[in-house]
Amino acid sequence: RSTQKTTSMLKQVALIASLVAGASAFAPVTPMALRAARSTQTCSVSSLNMVSVSVQGGPQKIPCERGDTVREVMLNGGAQVYYTLKGKTFNCSGNGQCGTCKVEYISGKVTPRTAAEDKLLAKSPATFRLSCQTAVDGDVVVRNKPDA
């Protein structure tokens, strides 16, 4: 009888822990938050999370999962992310500090601009995004080399 009681209590504790660990509706959505949520999803079919990134003048429909950053998808798909000497040699490796991975957002569903983007892209059009700070949340089309 005490074993049943202990098992029941453990199930209740596990349920409470899973509810507490769940994402809040009020928490800001960042690329890392989308990535973290991916591991807690209960869906067993990963294809439901599959989306794609297309680069104008480059690779089309590079497959990825929701929450991947545009930068990592472009790099994995063979698209050119860094196009200046500074970008190719002195980029910040996706930490939102240098601005060398700038792309122009054409269409699709992505996360809102981050504070890092607002700072680095203050004088750029609203369609310009840092690919390292932009998480994919649906099929996306971007244009690299927006300043060229």
C-alpha positions, 0 to 999 in steps of 0.5 A, a space after each residue: 500500500 505504501 508503494 502505491 502511495 509513493 508511486 502516486 506521489 511521484 506521478 503528481 510531482 512529475 506532473 507538477 514539475 512538467 507544468 512548471 518547466 513548460 514555456 510561459 505564454 508571457 515569456 519572450 520568444 527568442 531563437 534559443 527559447 524555440 530551440 529549447 522548446 523543441 526538446 520538450 515537444 510531445 509529438 513523436 513525428 518530427 516531420 511536423 516540425 520540418 520547414 524550409 529556408 530558401 535563399 534568393 539566388 541560392 539554395 532553395 528549400 533547405 530543410 530545417 526544424 522550427 527553432 533553427 536559426 537562419 544562419 545555421 540553416 544557410 550554413 548547413 545548406 551551403 548558402 553563402 552567409 558571410 560575403 565580406 572579408 570582415 564577415 568571413 574572417 572576423 564574425 562572432 560565430 552567431 552571437 549577434 554581436 558583429 552584424 556580418 550575417 545580415 540578410 533581407 527577410 522576404 517572406 515566411 514566419 520568423 521570430 521578432 527582432 531581438 535587442 541585438 538586431 535593433 542595435 546593430 540594424 538601427 539604420 537599416 530597413 525593417 526587412 534586414 535581419 541578422 541570420 544568427 538571431 532570426 529563428 525559423 517558425 515556418 517556411 522562409 525566403 531570405 536574400 543574402 548580401 542585402 547591402 550588395 
